[in-house]
């Protein structure tokens, strides 16, 4: 366990560095948007392209793993929504609570962290989960968030807008291009590939640093409000860090025992993806759609803090 904590520490230490840099004003708040844009539109797509191009196409098109992960994610969404609605929260806040309970920080944190523990072959299953979360789960939760005033028609419009947002997100396109490169066994010319490699190598440290800076900005924006999570928020953190990975592990074990053709490696990778803290960009989405962003920021912050221990426990249990 100590060896795992030592291996995990640098990743979470970079998050802490970003948090402290923003809190102590070494990093201007206005610069965080630029850092986030660099990671989202340049470094991270190059990293995903490189992993996609180096991964066999059969792993990137693992429909059985995608269905397993999707079923578990839908259950988590349902559970989080039910808890929030029982607390009389609006559909908007309930939906974004469900999204933050379901959507792990796979792109910014998960892929480099999993590759460090499991090797580059972990990128394939992780990319499958990214596509499920980006295309299906985020669209579903954004649609649910519109049920307060606009009803089903508004939800349909919101889902359509969410899908348009997916099309403008460079990460799915990077995965698609990587898959094409893998399937056709093509590679860019050497100077272009060198540029992609340089940007890809920058993705992990800058992304982790940016997570911390985004968390600090969210906390500063909610100054004067409670830092400790409420009971409902703590329940969402528990769902994210414990219930979600346990569900993937349990259903995955059942699927393998039933002979459905899932590999132990892919189920293990998906379980560790589910054990990651909540994605930091959910707070940006909640702000855009008028949800309680301070609540979402607290959930992300505490899931990230506690994941240093819970993710390490999951790694020691599974690997």
N, C-alpha and C positions, 0 to 999 in steps of 0.2 A: 504493500500500500504506500509506503514511504517513497519507493522508487517511482510510482505512478504520480504521486503528488509533485515530486520534483520535476517530472517530465511535463506535467500540466502547468506548473507554476509560471513558466515564461509567457505562456499565452495569456493567462489572466493578469500577469504583471504588466503586460503591454496595455491591457484595458485600464488598469489602475493608473498607469502613466498618462494615458489620454485624459482620464477623469481629473487627475490632479493638475495637469497642464491647463485645462479649461477652468477649473475651480480657482486656481491661483493666478489666472489671467496671463500666464506665459503664452497661452494660445488664445488669441482674440476670438470671441464668440463668432464674429463675422467670418472667420477663416474656416469654421467647422463645415459650413456648406460647401466650400471649395474642396476640402478633404473628402467629404462624402461623395461629391461629384467625381473626383479623381478615381476613387475606389469603384463606384458603381458603373461609370461609363468607360473606364480605361483598364485599370489593373485587374479587377475581378473578372470581367469578360475574357480577358487574355488568359487568366488562370483557368477558367472553366473551358475555354477553347482547347488549351493545351491538354488538360485532363481528358476532355472528350475525344480529342484526336488520338490520344494514347490508349484509349479504352476500347476493347472489342465492341462492335456494334450490338451484339447480342446482350451485353450487360446494360447498355444504354436503353435498350428496348425491352426491359424486363417487365412485362405487363403484369405478371403474377405479383411481383414485389410492389408495383405501383398500386394494385388493387388492395393488397394487404395494408399498405401504409394509408391508403385513402379510407378504408373502412375504420381503422383506428382513429384517424383524424376526425372523421364524421362523428364518431362516438364522443370524442373529447369536445367537439363543438356543441353537441347536444347537451352534454353534462354541464358545461360552463354556462350555456344559455339558461338551462333550468335553474341553476343556482342563482344566477343574476336576476331572473324574473321572479323567483321566490322572494328576493330582497327588494322587489318592486322597482328595479332599475328599468330604464327605457330600453327599447329595442336597439337604439343606437349604441348605448353603453354596453348592453348585453352582448351585442354582436362583436364589438371590438375587444371585450373581455374574452370572448370565445376565440378570437383570432390570436390574441396574445398568449392564450393558453395552449394553442395548437401549433403556431408558426415558430419553429426553432431558428436560431441564428446560424443556419447551415452555411450560407455563402460567405459571410464575413468571418465566422469563427470555425464552423464545423468541418469544412473540407480540409483546411490545413491541419487542424487538430487531429482529425481521424487519419489523415495520411501519415502523420508523425507516429501514430500508434500502430496502424495496420498496413501501411505501405500504400503505394499509388493505386492499387487495385480497389481500395475503398472509395475512390472517387466515383466510380460507376454507379453503385447503389445510392451514394449520397446525391448524385446529380438527378437520379430518378425521383427522390423525395423532394428535391428543390422544385422540379417541374410540377409535381402534385400540389405543393404548397402555393406556388406562384399562380398557377393557372386555375386551379379548382377551389382550394380552400379560401384563398383571399377573395376570389370572386363571390363565393357563397356568403361569406361573412359581410362583405360590403352590401350585397343584396339584402341580407337580413337587417342591416342597420337602417334601411330605408322604410321599414314596416311601420314606423311610428305614425307618420302623417300621410304618406303617399300610398300606402297599401301595396298590393301585389304589383300594380302597374309601376309604381315607383321602384319597387324591388327589381323588376325586370329591366328598367332603365339603368339602375345602379349596377346590375350585373353586366349589362352591355358596356357601361363605362369602365368597369373593372377589367373586362376583357380587352378593351382598347388600351387600357393602361399596361396590361401584360404585353401587348404588341409593341409598345414603346419602351419596354424594359429590355436593356441589352442582354441580360443574362440568358433568357431562353434562346435568343438568336445565337449567342456564343455557343451554347450547347448544341444547337442544330448544326451550325457550321462545323463544330468539332466532330459531330456524328457523321456528317457527310465526308469530312476528311478521313475519318476512320474507315468508313464503308468503302470509299473509293481509293483508299490508300494513297492519298495526295498530301503534299506538304508544301507550304509556301516557299518561295525562293529564300536563300540563306539570309540576306539582309532583313527581309520582312520577318522571318522566323526569329531572328536575333532580337528584333524590336519587341515582338510578342513575348519572348522569354524574359526580357528585362522588365516589362510591365507586369508579367505574371509573378516574377520574383518579388516585386514590391507589394503585391496584393495582401499577403498575410500580415506583415507588420503594420502597414498603414491602415488596413481594415480594423485590426484589433485596437490600435490607438484611437481610431475614429469612433469605435463603439464607446469607449470611455468618454471621449469628448462629447458625443451626442447625449449620453446619460447625464453628464454634468450639466449640459445646457438645459435638458429637461428639468433637472432638479432646481436649477437657478430660476427657470421660468415659473416654477411653482413655489417660489420663496414665500415663507410665512405659512405654508400648508404643512400638514403632517408628513413626516418622512417615513415613519413606521407604517406598514400596511394595515388596513382594516381587516376584520375577520373574513370578509368576502374576498379581498385581495390576496390574503394569505392562502385561502382555498384555491385560488387560481394558480398561485405559485406552486402549491402542492400538486395540483393537477399536471402542470407543465413538467415538473422535475421528477415526479414519482409515478403518477397514474399513467401518463402518456407512454413513457418507456416500458412500464410494466405491461401495459395493454399490447404494445407491439411485440414484446418478447413472448407473452402468453399466446396470442393469436398466431404468431409465427411458429411457435413450437407445435401448436395444434395442427397448423397447415402442413408442417414437415412430417408430423406423425401420420397424417392422412395421405401422405404420398403425393402432394400437389406439386412437387418439383422445385420447391424453394431450397436454396442452399443455406447452410448454417452461416456462412460468411455474410451473405446478403442480409439475412435476418438480423445478425449481430450488428452490422453496420447501421441498418435502419433503426434498431433499438437505441444505439448510441446517438444517432441523429435526434431521436425523440427526447433523449436525456439532456440535450443542449438547452441553454437558457433561451428566453424569448427573444425574437428578432427585434433589434433596436428600431428598425424602420416602421414598426407598427405605430409608434408614437407619432410619427409624421403623418401616417394615414389617418389616425384618429383626430389629429388637429385639422386636417383638410376636411373631414366630414363632420366636424363639430361635436365630437364625443368628449368625454372627460379625460383630457390628455394627462392631467396630473395623476389620475388613478392608473392609467396605462404605464406612465413613466415609473411609478413606484413598483408596479409588478415586474417590469423589465429590470429595474435596478436590483430588486431583491432576488429575482431568479438568477441574475448574473452573479451576484455575491455568493449565493448558496450553491450555485452549480460547481464552484471550485471543489467543494466536498462531494456533492451528490454525483457529479459526472465522474469523479475519480473513483467513487465507490462502484459505479456502474462498470467502469473499465476493469477494475479489479475483479468484479464478479463474472464478466463476460469473456475476458481475454486471459 
